[in-house]
Amino acid sequence: MQTFNYLRPAHLDELCQALQQPHAKIVAGGTDVLPQMHTGRLQPALLVDISRVSELEGIRIHNTQVEIGALTTFAAIQAHPTLRAAAPALTQAAQWVGAPMTRQRATLGGNLANASPAADAVPPLMIYNAEVTLTSAKGSRSLPLAQFLLGPGQTALQRGEFIQSVRFELPAEDLGSAFLKIGPRRGMTIAIVSAAAAVRLSPEGRLEQVRVAVGASAPTVIRCPQTENLLHGQLPSAELWQSAAQQIAVEISPIDDVRASRAYRRRAAGVLAVRALQAALSQAQEAAQARTV
Ligand SMILES: Cc1cc2nc3c(=O)[nH]c(=O)nc-3n(C[C@H](O)[C@H](O)[C@H](O)COP(=O)(O)OP(=O)(O)OC[C@H]3O[C@@H](n4cnc5c(N)ncnc54)[C@H](O)[C@@H]3O)c2cc1C
């Protein structure tokens, strides 16, 4: 049986103070922390339970800025009507995190701080160019998500810092976006490969604002800028999608592990990212048609 100290701050200033203590470990929904404590892999001297810090909760939309508090659960993200309409890649990702019980507990902040290359919230947030706000007793700073994630289990969080929120620009109506993942089964599964994509159609039907992010295929989730450049300004065609799938396979650096081989991931990532692009394109086409009606 482990013994540890436990603090449950109620406000941001109390949280900042609690995190000044040596060896403080944050717990939010506990879906990663508690299983690790159960197996003994994690033995914190001080557990700081942030679940009552109300300032970290909720989804706020001011004009075109979305701000999602770190404590927001995937169930809340999945159900949010504005996000479902304008940022469907994120709500689709939320929908596939674990099972309903997990989604009621698992938080966005925990998913990002965990820094798993397979974390489902990351590919959508990458294509929406999200930034994370990090806070400590010294103040707050914002970082692009790609700079926050440094490697498997590694982030830019410094001692005493916590994720306060995630912000991004609410995507325009004509930006289609989608998220897909492959696992051993559809639900309750950690991704073998995941992909999010966004695209807009020009009045001439060419691809614009192409964004592709792939998960579980490199030490962190990555954007694929060469694939994005290859697609930009092109008319969609079967040959173009094939070239995109090949380019994605070049841009990622997957590993062999218990869930899949490197070769499988390379092939699957290309196919999955192209499917996500095609789903995003269908949505962009619907938006373009709605504009002309
Ligand atoms: C059955 C099951 C199924 C799962 N399925 C999926 C899945 O399909 N997809 C997926 O991506 N994940 C999945 N997970 C992993 C997990 O649910 C998510 O990563 C979840 O979002 C973690 O959030 P949490 O609030 O539970 O984090 P916690 O367990 O509380 O914390 C996780 C880590 O983040 C740190 N942390 C938490 N909040 C903050 C903060 N605000 N600032 C700084 N650090 C913080 C903690 O110290 C800890 O290191 C699954 C887990 C389980 C148990």
The ligand as a Gaussian input file, in Angstrom:
#p B3LYP/6-31G(d) Opt

LIG

0 1
 C       -9.675000       2.488000     -20.234000
 C       -8.899000       3.638000     -20.825000
 C       -9.061000       3.947000     -22.173000
 C       -8.346000       5.018000     -22.729000
 N       -8.537000       5.306000     -24.059000
 C       -7.884000       6.348000     -24.604000
 C       -8.088000       6.672000     -25.975000
 O       -8.854000       6.025000     -26.688000
 N       -7.415000       7.737000     -26.483000
 C       -6.564000       8.495000     -25.723000
 O       -5.997000       9.464000     -26.244000
 N       -6.349000       8.206000     -24.413000
 C       -6.985000       7.158000     -23.843000
 N       -6.774000       6.841000     -22.529000
 C       -5.825000       7.630000     -21.757000
 C       -6.458000       8.744000     -20.890000
 O       -7.823000       8.502000     -20.641000
 C       -6.305000      10.134000     -21.518000
 O       -4.956000      10.434000     -21.778000
 C       -6.919000      11.219000     -20.619000
 O       -7.214000      12.341000     -21.404000
 C       -6.056000      11.639000     -19.446000
 O       -6.764000      12.632000     -18.723000
 P       -6.944000      12.547000     -17.142000
 O       -7.648000      13.774000     -16.736000
 O       -7.556000      11.265000     -16.738000
 O       -5.413000      12.585000     -16.714000
 P       -4.735000      12.135000     -15.345000
 O       -4.641000      10.658000     -15.290000
 O       -5.326000      12.824000     -14.199000
 O       -3.277000      12.764000     -15.638000
 C       -2.513000      12.342000     -16.748000
 C       -1.172000      13.088000     -16.750000
 O       -1.375000      14.461000     -17.022000
 C       -0.930000      15.278000     -15.925000
 N       -1.917000      16.363000     -15.872000
 C       -3.272000      16.240000     -15.843000
 N       -3.848000      17.451000     -15.947000
 C       -2.845000      18.354000     -16.038000
 C       -2.797000      19.781000     -16.177000
 N       -3.913000      20.534000     -16.258000
 N       -1.591000      20.386000     -16.247000
 C       -0.444000      19.642000     -16.190000
 N       -0.423000      18.306000     -16.060000
 C       -1.608000      17.661000     -15.991000
 C       -0.858000      14.341000     -14.735000
 O        0.103000      14.759000     -13.789000
 C       -0.440000      13.042000     -15.418000
 O        0.942000      13.049000     -15.681000
 C       -7.462000       5.777000     -21.936000
 C       -7.299000       5.460000     -20.573000
 C       -8.012000       4.406000     -20.023000
 C       -7.818000       4.082000     -18.565000

